[in-house]
Amino acid sequence: MWLAGVRHVALDQHCLRSFGQPDRPRLDIYSRHQTLELPEDNPPLAWYLCALPNPWNWAANAHLAFEPAPGEHWEGPALVPGLLVSLDNARPIIGWGEHSIPESAPLRRSTRYRSCRNYQFAWWLRQNRNAPDASSEYVLPRRPGEGEQMSFM
């Protein structure tokens, strides 16, 4: 499970890497309930929560994109039953999906990219929040199994 504050996108990458070098607050994967206070100063374009079940099952991956919204409250599942999220002063971003990737995008033809929810949301950010490209010098996030992506049960 991870949380990313997305400031720019890398549309030649998929999964977490499609968010370039995001803000990465630490989550406690051992806690069944936790509260995170996200910084109010210099907020990213959006926050993105991803949780992968153990054993892994693509259909059961949990994803939730959200943005600051002072005074608002939302509570609900993160795209799948079983992971309940409560947001204060924030709201989910909805309406993104495979259709967010332009037909003309060369990587749209690749199932690996087209089916990646992170990549879909990166394109939504480009089109709806004018997300800039990640610097060509950004440091790629680690791959799963290298300590950056964690599982929940």
DSSP file (Angstrom, degrees, kcal/mol; ACC not computed):
  #  RESIDUE AA STRUCTURE BP1 BP2  ACC     N-H-->O    O-->H-N    N-H-->O    O-->H-N    TCO  KAPPA ALPHA  PHI   PSI    X-CA   Y-CA   Z-CA
    1    1 A M              0   0    0      0, 0.0     2,-0.3     0, 0.0    50,-0.2   0.000 360.0 360.0 360.0 137.5    0.0    0.0    0.0
    2    2 A W  E     -A   50   0A   0     48,-2.7    48,-2.6   147,-0.1     2,-0.4  -0.980 360.0-146.5-148.0 160.1    1.3    3.4   -0.8
    3    3 A L  E     -A   49   0A   0     22,-0.5     2,-0.4    -2,-0.3    46,-0.2  -0.995  17.3-168.4-128.2 133.6    0.2    7.0   -1.0
    4    4 A A  E     -A   48   0A   0     44,-2.4    44,-2.3    -2,-0.4     2,-0.8  -0.985  18.8-148.5-128.5 130.9    1.6    9.5   -3.6
    5    5 A G  E     -AB  47  23A   0     18,-2.5    18,-2.3    -2,-0.4     2,-0.5  -0.879  29.3-146.5 -91.9 110.5    1.3   13.2   -3.8
    6    6 A V  E     +A   46   0A   0     40,-2.8    39,-1.9    -2,-0.8    40,-1.2  -0.688  36.5 156.1 -92.1 121.7    1.4   13.8   -7.6
    7    7 A R  S    S+     0   0    0     -2,-0.5     2,-0.3    12,-0.4    -1,-0.2   0.626  70.9   2.8-111.8 -24.5    3.0   17.0   -8.9
    8    8 A H  S    S-     0   0    0     11,-0.5    -1,-0.3   123,-0.2     2,-0.3  -0.936  70.1-123.7-155.2 170.9    3.9   15.9  -12.4
    9    9 A V  B     -e  133   0B   0    123,-2.7   125,-2.6    -2,-0.3     2,-0.5  -0.899   4.8-153.4-128.5 154.5    3.6   12.9  -14.7
   10   10 A A    >   -     0   0    0      8,-2.3     3,-1.9    -2,-0.3    10,-0.2  -0.859  14.8-175.3-123.1  91.0    5.8   10.6  -16.7
   11   11 A L  T 3  S+     0   0    0     -2,-0.5    96,-0.2     1,-0.3     7,-0.1   0.348  78.8  65.3 -78.8   8.3    3.6    9.3  -19.5
   12   12 A D  T 3  S+     0   0    0      5,-0.1    -1,-0.3     2,-0.0     2,-0.3   0.251 101.0  61.4-104.0   9.0    6.2    7.0  -20.8
   13   13 A Q    <   -     0   0    0     -3,-1.9     2,-0.3     4,-0.1    -3,-0.1  -0.788  68.2-150.9-125.2 167.2    6.0    4.9  -17.6
   14   14 A H    >   +     0   0    0     -2,-0.3     3,-0.9   108,-0.0     5,-0.1  -0.837  58.2  21.2-133.8 177.1    3.2    3.0  -15.8
   15   15 A C  G >  S-     0   0    0     -2,-0.3     3,-2.2     1,-0.2     4,-0.2  -0.255 128.9 -20.1  57.6-150.5    2.3    2.1  -12.2
   16   16 A L  G >  S+     0   0    0      1,-0.3     3,-2.0     2,-0.2    -1,-0.2   0.817 134.2  68.2 -55.5 -31.9    3.8    4.3   -9.6
   17   17 A R  G X  S+     0   0    0     -3,-0.9     3,-1.7     1,-0.3    -1,-0.3   0.727  82.3  73.4 -62.9 -21.3    6.5    5.5  -12.0
   18   18 A S  G <  S+     0   0    0     -3,-2.2    -8,-2.3     1,-0.3    -1,-0.3   0.639  90.7  60.5 -68.5 -10.7    3.8    7.3  -14.1
   19   19 A F  G <  S-     0   0    0     -3,-2.0   -11,-0.5     1,-0.3   -12,-0.4   0.192  98.0-144.4 -98.9  16.0    3.7    9.9  -11.3
   20   20 A G    <   -     0   0    0     -3,-1.7    -1,-0.3     1,-0.2   -11,-0.1  -0.391  68.4 -16.2  62.4-125.3    7.4   10.8  -11.7
   21   21 A Q  S    S-     0   0    0     -2,-0.2    -1,-0.2    -3,-0.1   119,-0.1  -0.785  86.0-176.1-114.2  85.2    8.9   11.6   -8.3
   22   22 A P        -     0   0    0      0, 0.0     2,-0.2     0, 0.0   -16,-0.2  -0.248  36.1 -91.6 -80.0 165.7    5.8   12.1   -6.1
   23   23 A D  B     -B    5   0A   0    -18,-2.3   -18,-2.5     1,-0.1   -16,-0.0  -0.583  43.6-159.6 -67.3 139.6    5.6   13.1   -2.4
   24   24 A R        -     0   0    0     -2,-0.2   -20,-0.1   -20,-0.2     2,-0.1  -0.663   9.4-171.5-131.6  78.7    5.6    9.8   -0.4
   25   25 A P        -     0   0    0      0, 0.0   -22,-0.5     0, 0.0     2,-0.3  -0.438  34.6-109.6 -64.6 144.2    4.2   10.0    3.1
   26   26 A R        -     0   0    0     -2,-0.1     2,-0.3   -24,-0.1   -24,-0.1  -0.554  29.1-156.2 -79.7 138.0    4.8    6.7    5.0
   27   27 A L        -     0   0    0     -2,-0.3     2,-0.9   -26,-0.2     3,-0.1  -0.833  19.2-124.5-107.6 150.3    1.9    4.4    5.7
   28   28 A D    >   -     0   0    0     -2,-0.3     3,-1.2     1,-0.1    -2,-0.0  -0.827  22.9-172.8 -95.1 101.4    1.8    1.9    8.6
   29   29 A I  T 3  S+     0   0    0     -2,-0.9    -1,-0.1     1,-0.2     0, 0.0   0.630  80.8  60.0 -72.0 -11.5    1.0   -1.4    6.8
   30   30 A Y  T 3  S+     0   0    0    122,-0.1     2,-0.4    -3,-0.1    -1,-0.2   0.590  87.7  86.2 -91.3 -10.9    0.7   -3.2   10.2
   31   31 A S    <   -     0   0    0     -3,-1.2     3,-0.1     1,-0.1    -3,-0.1  -0.769  62.2-156.5 -94.7 131.5   -2.1   -1.0   11.5
   32   32 A R  S    S+     0   0    0     -2,-0.4     2,-0.4     1,-0.2    -1,-0.1   0.771  88.2  28.5 -73.8 -25.3   -5.7   -1.9   10.6
   33   33 A H  S    S+     0   0    0     -3,-0.0     2,-0.3     2,-0.0    -1,-0.2  -0.998  74.1 163.6-134.5 136.4   -6.7    1.7   11.2
   34   34 A Q        -     0   0    0     -2,-0.4     2,-0.4    -3,-0.1    -7,-0.0  -0.996  25.4-144.3-152.5 154.9   -4.6    4.8   10.7
   35   35 A T        -     0   0    0     -2,-0.3     2,-0.4     2,-0.0    -2,-0.0  -0.974  14.8-168.3-120.2 131.5   -4.9    8.5   10.4
   36   36 A L        -     0   0    0     -2,-0.4     2,-0.6    -9,-0.0    -9,-0.0  -0.972  10.8-153.8-119.8 134.8   -2.6   10.6    8.2
   37   37 A E        -     0   0    0     -2,-0.4     3,-0.0     0, 0.0    -2,-0.0  -0.940  18.0-153.0-105.0 116.0   -2.4   14.4    8.3
   38   38 A L        -     0   0    0     -2,-0.6    -2,-0.0     1,-0.1     0, 0.0  -0.652  28.3 -94.7 -90.5 146.0   -1.2   15.6    4.9
   39   39 A P        -     0   0    0      0, 0.0    -1,-0.1     0, 0.0     0, 0.0  -0.294  25.1-159.1 -62.0 137.7    0.7   18.9    4.6
   40   40 A E        +     0   0    0      3,-0.1     2,-0.2     2,-0.0    -2,-0.0   0.784  69.6  85.4 -84.9 -30.4   -1.4   21.9    3.8
   41   41 A D  S    S-     0   0    0      1,-0.2     0, 0.0     2,-0.0     0, 0.0  -0.530 105.7  -3.0 -75.8 136.8    1.5   24.0    2.5
   42   42 A N  S    S-     0   0    0     -2,-0.2    -1,-0.2     1,-0.1    -2,-0.0   0.924  86.2-161.1  51.6  57.2    2.4   23.5   -1.1
   43   43 A P        -     0   0    0      0, 0.0    -1,-0.1     0, 0.0    -3,-0.1  -0.322  15.0-116.0 -68.5 151.1   -0.1   20.7   -1.9
   44   44 A P        -     0   0    0      0, 0.0   -37,-0.2     0, 0.0     3,-0.1  -0.180  33.9 -98.1 -72.3 176.4    0.4   18.4   -4.9
   45   45 A L  S    S-     0   0    0    -39,-1.9     2,-0.3     1,-0.2   -38,-0.2   0.878  99.0 -20.4 -62.3 -37.8   -2.1   18.4   -7.8
   46   46 A A  E     -A    6   0A   0    -40,-1.2   -40,-2.8    21,-0.1     2,-0.3  -0.976  61.3-119.8-162.7 163.8   -3.7   15.3   -6.3
   47   47 A W  E     -AC   5  66A   0     19,-3.4    19,-2.6    -2,-0.3     2,-0.4  -0.877  23.5-161.0-110.0 148.2   -3.1   12.4   -3.9
   48   48 A Y  E     -AC   4  65A   0    -44,-2.3   -44,-2.4    -2,-0.3     2,-0.5  -0.977   2.6-163.8-137.0 121.4   -3.3    8.8   -5.0
   49   49 A L  E     +AC   3  64A   0     15,-3.0    15,-2.1    -2,-0.4     2,-0.4  -0.889  10.8 179.4-104.5 130.7   -3.7    5.8   -2.8
   50   50 A C  E     +AC   2  63A   0    -48,-2.6   -48,-2.7    -2,-0.5     2,-0.4  -0.999   4.2 178.1-132.6 132.2   -3.0    2.3   -4.1
   51   51 A A  E     - C   0  62A   0     11,-2.4    11,-3.0    -2,-0.4   100,-0.1  -0.995  11.8-157.5-136.2 129.6   -3.2   -0.9   -2.2
   52   52 A L  E     -f  151   0C   0     98,-0.7   100,-1.7    -2,-0.4     9,-0.1  -0.900  20.2-125.7-108.0 131.1   -2.5   -4.4   -3.6
   53   53 A P  E     -f  152   0C   0      0, 0.0   100,-0.2     0, 0.0     4,-0.1  -0.301  29.4-102.1 -72.3 159.6   -4.1   -7.5   -2.0
   54   54 A N  S    S+     0   0    0     98,-0.8     2,-0.2     1,-0.1    97,-0.0  -0.971 116.4  37.3-124.3 112.6   -2.0  -10.4   -0.8
   55   55 A P  S    S-     0   0    0      0, 0.0    -1,-0.1     0, 0.0     2,-0.0   0.477 116.7-112.8 -72.0 153.8   -2.1  -12.7   -2.8
   56   56 A W        +     0   0    0     -2,-0.2     2,-0.3    -4,-0.1    -2,-0.1  -0.297  42.0 170.5 -64.2 137.4   -2.1  -10.3   -5.7
   57   57 A N    >   -     0   0    0     -4,-0.1     3,-2.0     1,-0.1     4,-0.4  -0.862  26.0-149.9-148.3 109.2   -5.3  -10.1   -7.7
   58   58 A W  G >  S+     0   0    0     -2,-0.3     3,-1.6     1,-0.3    -1,-0.1   0.852  97.1  56.3 -50.7 -42.7   -5.5   -7.2  -10.3
   59   59 A A  G 3  S+     0   0    0      1,-0.3    -1,-0.3     3,-0.0     0, 0.0   0.734 107.1  50.2 -65.1 -22.1   -9.3   -7.0  -10.0
   60   60 A A  G <  S+     0   0    0     -3,-2.0    -1,-0.3    20,-0.1    -2,-0.2   0.345  78.3 126.8 -99.9   5.8   -9.1   -6.4   -6.2
   61   61 A N    <   -     0   0    0     -3,-1.6     2,-0.5    -4,-0.4    -9,-0.2  -0.406  55.5-136.4 -61.7 137.9   -6.5   -3.6   -6.3
   62   62 A A  E     +C   51   0A   0    -11,-3.0   -11,-2.4    -2,-0.1     2,-0.4  -0.851  27.6 174.0-100.1 132.1   -7.7   -0.6   -4.4
   63   63 A H  E     +C   50   0A   0     15,-1.2     2,-0.3    -2,-0.5   -13,-0.2  -1.000   7.6 171.9-138.0 137.8   -7.2    2.8   -5.9
   64   64 A L  E     -C   49   0A   0    -15,-2.1   -15,-3.0    -2,-0.4     2,-0.4  -0.906  10.5-167.0-148.5 119.7   -8.4    6.2   -4.7
   65   65 A A  E     +C   48   0A   0     28,-0.4    28,-2.9    -2,-0.3     2,-0.3  -0.868  21.6 166.8-100.6 138.3   -7.4    9.6   -6.2
   66   66 A F  E     -CD  47  92A   0    -19,-2.6   -19,-3.4    -2,-0.4    -2,-0.0  -0.976  20.3-155.6-150.2 163.9   -8.3   12.7   -4.2
   67   67 A E  E     - D   0  91A   0     24,-2.4    24,-2.3    -2,-0.3   -21,-0.1  -0.938  37.6 -83.0-138.1 157.2   -7.7   16.4   -3.9
   68   68 A P  E     + D   0  90A   0      0, 0.0    22,-0.3     0, 0.0    21,-0.1  -0.335  44.6 168.1 -59.8 140.6   -7.8   19.0   -1.2
   69   69 A A  E >   -     0   0A   0     20,-2.4     3,-2.3     3,-0.2    21,-0.2  -0.608  30.6-135.7-154.9  86.5  -11.3   20.5   -0.6
   70   70 A P  E 3  S+     0   0A   0      0, 0.0     3,-0.1     0, 0.0    20,-0.1  -0.148  86.9  11.5 -51.3 131.7  -11.5   22.6    2.6
   71   71 A G  E 3  S+     0   0A   0      1,-0.3     2,-0.2     0, 0.0    19,-0.0   0.295 100.2 118.0  85.6  -9.1  -14.6   21.8    4.7
   72   72 A E  E <   -     0   0A   0     -3,-2.3    17,-3.0    16,-0.0    18,-0.7  -0.603  42.8-165.5 -92.6 153.8  -15.6   18.7    2.8
   73   73 A H  E     + D   0  88A   0     15,-0.2     2,-0.3    -2,-0.2    15,-0.2  -0.997   8.7 175.5-135.4 139.0  -15.9   15.2    4.2
   74   74 A W  E     - D   0  87A   0     13,-2.3    13,-3.7    -2,-0.4     2,-0.4  -0.996   5.9-177.1-142.2 144.0  -16.1   11.9    2.2
   75   75 A E  E     + D   0  86A   0     -2,-0.3    11,-0.2    11,-0.3     9,-0.0  -0.991  30.2 101.7-141.6 134.3  -16.2    8.3    3.3
   76   76 A G  E     - D   0  85A   0      9,-2.4     9,-3.1    -2,-0.4     2,-0.1  -0.982  64.6 -52.9 174.7-178.0  -16.3    5.2    1.1
   77   77 A P  E     - D   0  84A   0      0, 0.0     2,-1.4     0, 0.0     7,-0.2  -0.458  44.0-121.1 -79.8 152.9  -14.4    2.3   -0.5
   78   78 A A  S    S-     0   0    0      5,-1.8   -15,-1.2     2,-0.5   -27,-0.1  -0.591  76.7 -63.9 -91.9  71.7  -11.2    2.8   -2.5
   79   79 A L  S    S+     0   0    0     -2,-1.4    -1,-0.1   -17,-0.2   -15,-0.1   0.189 127.2  60.3  67.5 -14.0  -12.6    1.2   -5.7
   80   80 A V  S >  S-     0   0    0      3,-0.2     3,-1.0   -20,-0.1    -2,-0.5  -0.985  91.2-103.5-137.2 149.9  -13.0   -2.2   -4.0
   81   81 A P  T 3  S+     0   0    0      0, 0.0     3,-0.0     0, 0.0    -5,-0.0  -0.423  99.7  44.0 -65.2 147.0  -14.9   -3.4   -1.0
   82   82 A G  T 3  S+     0   0    0     -2,-0.1     2,-0.6     1,-0.0   -20,-0.0   0.130  90.8  82.0 108.3 -21.2  -12.8   -3.9    2.1
   83   83 A L    <   -     0   0    0     -3,-1.0    -5,-1.8     2,-0.0     2,-0.4  -0.858  61.9-170.5-118.7  95.9  -10.6   -0.8    2.1
   84   84 A L  E     -D   77   0A   0     -2,-0.6     2,-0.4    -7,-0.2    -9,-0.0  -0.714   1.4-168.3 -89.5 132.5  -12.7    2.0    3.7
   85   85 A V  E     -D   76   0A   0     -9,-3.1    -9,-2.4    -2,-0.4     2,-0.5  -0.960   9.0-162.4-123.4 138.4  -11.2    5.5    3.5
   86   86 A S  E     -D   75   0A   0     -2,-0.4     2,-0.5   -11,-0.2   -11,-0.3  -0.987  10.5-165.3-120.3 125.2  -12.4    8.6    5.3
   87   87 A L  E     -D   74   0A   0    -13,-3.7   -13,-2.3    -2,-0.5     2,-0.4  -0.937   6.1-168.7-114.8 128.8  -11.3   12.0    4.0
   88   88 A D  E    S+D   73   0A   0     -2,-0.5   -15,-0.2   -15,-0.2     3,-0.1  -0.957  80.5   3.8-111.7 136.4  -11.6   15.3    5.8
   89   89 A N  E    S+     0   0A   0    -17,-3.0   -20,-2.4    -2,-0.4     2,-0.3   0.813 121.6  81.6  59.9  32.2  -11.0   18.5    3.9
   90   90 A A  E     -D   68   0A   0    -18,-0.7    -1,-0.2   -22,-0.3    -3,-0.1  -0.971  60.0-154.8-155.5 162.9  -10.6   16.5    0.7
   91   91 A R  E     -D   67   0A   0    -24,-2.3   -24,-2.4    -2,-0.3    -3,-0.1  -0.990  28.2-102.8-142.3 150.2  -12.8   14.8   -1.9
   92   92 A P  E     -D   66   0A   0      0, 0.0     2,-0.6     0, 0.0   -26,-0.3  -0.365  28.0-130.3 -69.0 152.4  -12.3   11.9   -4.3
   93   93 A I        +     0   0    0    -28,-2.9   -28,-0.4    -2,-0.0     2,-0.2  -0.930  36.1 178.3-101.8 121.6  -11.5   12.6   -7.9
   94   94 A I        +     0   0    0     -2,-0.6     3,-0.1     1,-0.1   -30,-0.0  -0.692  44.5  59.5-119.0 170.3  -13.9   10.6  -10.1
   95   95 A G  S    S+     0   0    0      1,-0.3     2,-0.2    -2,-0.2    -1,-0.1   0.484  72.8 117.7  92.8   3.5  -14.5   10.1  -13.8
   96   96 A W        +     0   0    0     -3,-0.2    -1,-0.3     3,-0.0     2,-0.3  -0.672  29.1 115.5-100.0 159.7  -11.1    9.0  -14.8
   97   97 A G  S >  S-     0   0    0     23,-0.3     3,-2.5    -2,-0.2     4,-0.4  -0.968  80.2 -37.9 171.9-161.8  -10.3    5.6  -16.4
   98   98 A E  G >  S+     0   0    0     -2,-0.3     3,-1.6     1,-0.3    18,-0.1   0.837 127.5  65.1 -56.6 -33.1   -9.1    3.9  -19.5
   99   99 A H  G 3  S+     0   0    0      1,-0.3    -1,-0.3     4,-0.0     4,-0.1   0.642  86.7  72.6 -65.4 -13.3  -11.0    6.6  -21.5
  100  100 A S  G <  S+     0   0    0     -3,-2.5    -1,-0.3     2,-0.1    -2,-0.2   0.709  78.9  85.7 -73.4 -19.9   -8.7    9.2  -20.1
  101  101 A I  S <  S-     0   0    0     -3,-1.6    19,-0.1    -4,-0.4    20,-0.0  -0.732  89.9-119.1 -84.3 119.9   -5.9    7.9  -22.3
  102  102 A P    >   -     0   0    0      0, 0.0     3,-1.8     0, 0.0     6,-0.2  -0.242  13.0-124.7 -59.3 144.7   -6.1    9.6  -25.7
  103  103 A E  T 3  S+     0   0    0      1,-0.3     5,-0.1    -4,-0.1     6,-0.1   0.818 112.1  57.0 -55.9 -31.3   -6.6    7.4  -28.7
  104  104 A S  T 3  S+     0   0    0      4,-0.1    -1,-0.3     3,-0.0     3,-0.0   0.557  76.4 112.8 -81.6  -7.7   -3.5    8.9  -30.2
  105  105 A A    X   -     0   0    0     -3,-1.8     3,-1.7     1,-0.2     4,-0.4  -0.525  64.7-143.5 -68.5 121.9   -1.2    8.0  -27.2
  106  106 A P  G >  S+     0   0    0      0, 0.0     3,-1.0     0, 0.0     4,-0.2   0.845  97.5  53.2 -57.2 -36.2    1.3    5.4  -28.6
  107  107 A L  G >  S+     0   0    0      1,-0.2     3,-1.5   -96,-0.2     7,-0.5   0.573  84.4  86.5 -79.4  -6.8    1.3    3.4  -25.3
  108  108 A R  G <  S+     0   0    0     -3,-1.7    -1,-0.2     1,-0.3     6,-0.1   0.805  82.0  61.9 -59.8 -28.8   -2.5    3.1  -25.3
  109  109 A R  G <  S+     0   0    0     -3,-1.0     2,-0.5    -4,-0.4    -1,-0.3   0.703  86.4  88.3 -72.4 -17.8   -2.1    0.0  -27.5
  110  110 A S    X>  -     0   0    0     -3,-1.5     4,-3.1    -4,-0.2     3,-0.6  -0.714  69.7-150.7 -84.7 123.2   -0.2   -1.8  -24.7
  111  111 A T  H 3> S+     0   0    0     -2,-0.5     4,-2.4     1,-0.2     5,-0.2   0.875  96.7  62.3 -58.0 -37.7   -2.4   -3.6  -22.3
  112  112 A R  H 34 S+     0   0    0      1,-0.2    -1,-0.2     2,-0.2     4,-0.2   0.875 115.7  30.4 -56.7 -39.8    0.2   -3.0  -19.6
  113  113 A Y  H X4 S+     0   0    0     -3,-0.6     3,-1.2    -6,-0.3    -2,-0.2   0.915 118.1  53.3 -85.0 -49.3   -0.3    0.7  -19.9
  114  114 A R  H 3< S+     0   0    0     -4,-3.1    -3,-0.2    -7,-0.5    -2,-0.2   0.844 113.6  43.3 -58.4 -36.9   -3.9    0.9  -20.9
  115  115 A S  T 3< S+     0   0    0     -4,-2.4     2,-0.6    -5,-0.3    -1,-0.3   0.534  88.0 106.8 -88.3  -6.0   -5.1   -1.2  -18.0
  116  116 A C    <>  -     0   0    0     -3,-1.2     4,-2.3    -5,-0.2     5,-0.1  -0.631  56.6-158.8 -78.2 116.9   -2.9    0.5  -15.4
  117  117 A R  H  > S+     0   0    0     -2,-0.6     4,-2.4     1,-0.2     5,-0.2   0.842  92.4  54.9 -65.9 -33.1   -5.1    2.7  -13.2
  118  118 A N  H  > S+     0   0    0      2,-0.2     4,-2.5     1,-0.2    -1,-0.2   0.938 109.7  46.8 -64.1 -45.0   -2.1    4.9  -12.2
  119  119 A Y  H  > S+     0   0    0      2,-0.2     4,-2.1     1,-0.2    -2,-0.2   0.891 110.9  52.7 -63.1 -40.8   -1.3    5.6  -15.9
  120  120 A Q  H  X S+     0   0    0     -4,-2.3     4,-1.9     1,-0.2   -23,-0.3   0.922 111.8  45.5 -59.4 -44.8   -5.0    6.3  -16.6
  121  121 A F  H  X S+     0   0    0     -4,-2.4     4,-2.7     2,-0.2    -2,-0.2   0.863 107.4  57.9 -70.6 -34.6   -5.1    8.8  -13.7
  122  122 A A  H  X S+     0   0    0     -4,-2.5     4,-2.0     1,-0.2    -1,-0.2   0.922 108.6  46.7 -59.0 -42.9   -1.8   10.4  -14.9
  123  123 A W  H  X S+     0   0    0     -4,-2.1     4,-2.4     2,-0.2    -1,-0.2   0.897 109.5  53.7 -66.4 -38.7   -3.4   11.1  -18.2
  124  124 A W  H  X S+     0   0    0     -4,-1.9     4,-2.9     1,-0.2     5,-0.4   0.926 108.6  50.1 -59.5 -43.7   -6.5   12.5  -16.5
  125  125 A L  H  X S+     0   0    0     -4,-2.7     4,-2.2     1,-0.2     6,-1.6   0.891 109.6  51.1 -61.6 -39.8   -4.2   14.8  -14.5
  126  126 A R  H  X S+     0   0    0     -4,-2.0     4,-0.6     4,-0.3    -1,-0.2   0.942 118.4  37.2 -61.2 -46.4   -2.5   15.9  -17.8
  127  127 A Q  H  < S+     0   0    0     -4,-2.4    -2,-0.2     1,-0.1    -1,-0.2   0.805 129.5  28.9 -79.5 -29.8   -5.8   16.7  -19.4
  128  128 A N  H  < S+     0   0    0     -4,-2.9    -3,-0.2    -5,-0.2    -2,-0.2   0.652 133.5  25.8-108.9 -19.0   -7.8   18.1  -16.5
  129  129 A R  H  < S-     0   0    0     -4,-2.2    -3,-0.2    -5,-0.4    -2,-0.1   0.248  98.2-120.4-127.0   8.9   -5.1   19.7  -14.2
  130  130 A N     <  -     0   0    0     -4,-0.6    -4,-0.3    -5,-0.3    -3,-0.1   0.883  38.2-163.7  52.3  43.6   -2.4   20.4  -16.8
  131  131 A A        -     0   0    0     -6,-1.6    -1,-0.2    -9,-0.2  -123,-0.2  -0.373  12.8-129.6 -59.9 127.8    0.1   18.2  -15.0
  132  132 A P        -     0   0    0      0, 0.0  -123,-2.7     0, 0.0     2,-0.1  -0.301  27.3 -90.8 -75.6 164.6    3.6   19.0  -16.2
  133  133 A D  B     -e    9   0B   0   -125,-0.2  -123,-0.2     1,-0.1     2,-0.1  -0.458  44.7-106.6 -69.9 145.4    6.0   16.4  -17.4
  134  134 A A        -     0   0    0   -125,-2.6    -1,-0.1    -2,-0.1  -114,-0.1  -0.441  47.2 -91.6 -66.1 147.6    8.4   14.9  -14.8
  135  135 A S    >   -     0   0    0      1,-0.2     3,-1.8    -2,-0.1    -1,-0.1  -0.288  27.6-124.7 -58.7 145.1   11.9   16.2  -15.1
  136  136 A S  T 3  S+     0   0    0      1,-0.3    -1,-0.2    -3,-0.1    -2,-0.1   0.657 111.9  56.7 -67.0 -12.5   14.1   14.0  -17.3
  137  137 A E  T 3  S+     0   0    0      2,-0.1    -1,-0.3     0, 0.0    -2,-0.1   0.306  78.5 128.7-100.0   8.2   16.5   13.8  -14.3
  138  138 A Y    <   -     0   0    0     -3,-1.8     2,-0.6     1,-0.1  -118,-0.1  -0.267  63.3-116.7 -66.7 154.2   13.9   12.5  -11.8
  139  139 A V        -     0   0    0      1,-0.0    -1,-0.1  -118,-0.0     3,-0.1  -0.803  31.4-122.5 -91.9 121.7   14.8    9.4   -9.8
  140  140 A L        -     0   0    0     -2,-0.6  -119,-0.1     1,-0.1     3,-0.1  -0.362  26.5-111.4 -63.5 137.9   12.5    6.5  -10.6
  141  141 A P        -     0   0    0      0, 0.0    -1,-0.1     0, 0.0  -124,-0.1  -0.326  45.7 -92.0 -61.1 154.1   10.5    5.1   -7.6
  142  142 A R        -     0   0    0      1,-0.1  -126,-0.1     4,-0.1     3,-0.1  -0.246  40.6-109.4 -66.4 157.1   11.6    1.6   -6.7
  143  143 A R    > > -     0   0    0      1,-0.1     3,-2.0    -3,-0.1     5,-0.6  -0.463  48.2 -77.8 -81.0 158.4    9.9   -1.4   -8.2
  144  144 A P  T 3 5S+     0   0    0      0, 0.0    -1,-0.1     0, 0.0     6,-0.1  -0.287 122.6  34.9 -53.3 141.8    7.7   -3.7   -6.1
  145  145 A G  T 3 5S+     0   0    0      4,-0.6    -2,-0.0    -3,-0.1     5,-0.0   0.295  97.5  87.4  91.9  -8.9    9.8   -6.0   -4.0
  146  146 A E  T < 5S-     0   0    0     -3,-2.0    -4,-0.1     3,-0.0    -3,-0.1   0.117 113.8 -91.2-108.1  19.4   12.5   -3.3   -3.5
  147  147 A G  T   5S+     0   0    0      2,-0.3     3,-0.1    -5,-0.1    -4,-0.0   0.410 106.6  90.6  96.0  -2.8   10.8   -1.8   -0.5
  148  148 A E  S   <S+     0   0    0     -5,-0.6     2,-0.5     1,-0.2    -5,-0.1   0.776  80.4  53.0 -98.0 -28.8    8.5    0.9   -2.0
  149  149 A Q        -     0   0    0     -6,-0.3    -4,-0.6  -147,-0.1    -2,-0.3  -0.917  68.6-171.7-113.0 133.2    5.3   -1.0   -2.6
  150  150 A M        -     0   0    0     -2,-0.5   -98,-0.7  -149,-0.1     2,-0.3  -0.829  15.0-128.4-123.4 158.7    3.7   -2.9    0.3
  151  151 A S  E     -f   52   0C   0     -2,-0.3     2,-0.3  -100,-0.1   -97,-0.0  -0.699  12.4-153.7-103.5 156.3    0.8   -5.3    0.5
  152  152 A F  E      f   53   0C   0   -100,-1.7   -98,-0.8    -2,-0.3  -122,-0.1  -0.900 360.0 360.0-121.9 159.4   -2.2   -5.3    2.8
  153  153 A M              0   0    0     -2,-0.3    -1,-0.1  -100,-0.2    -2,-0.0   0.356 360.0 360.0-120.4 360.0   -4.2   -8.3    4.0
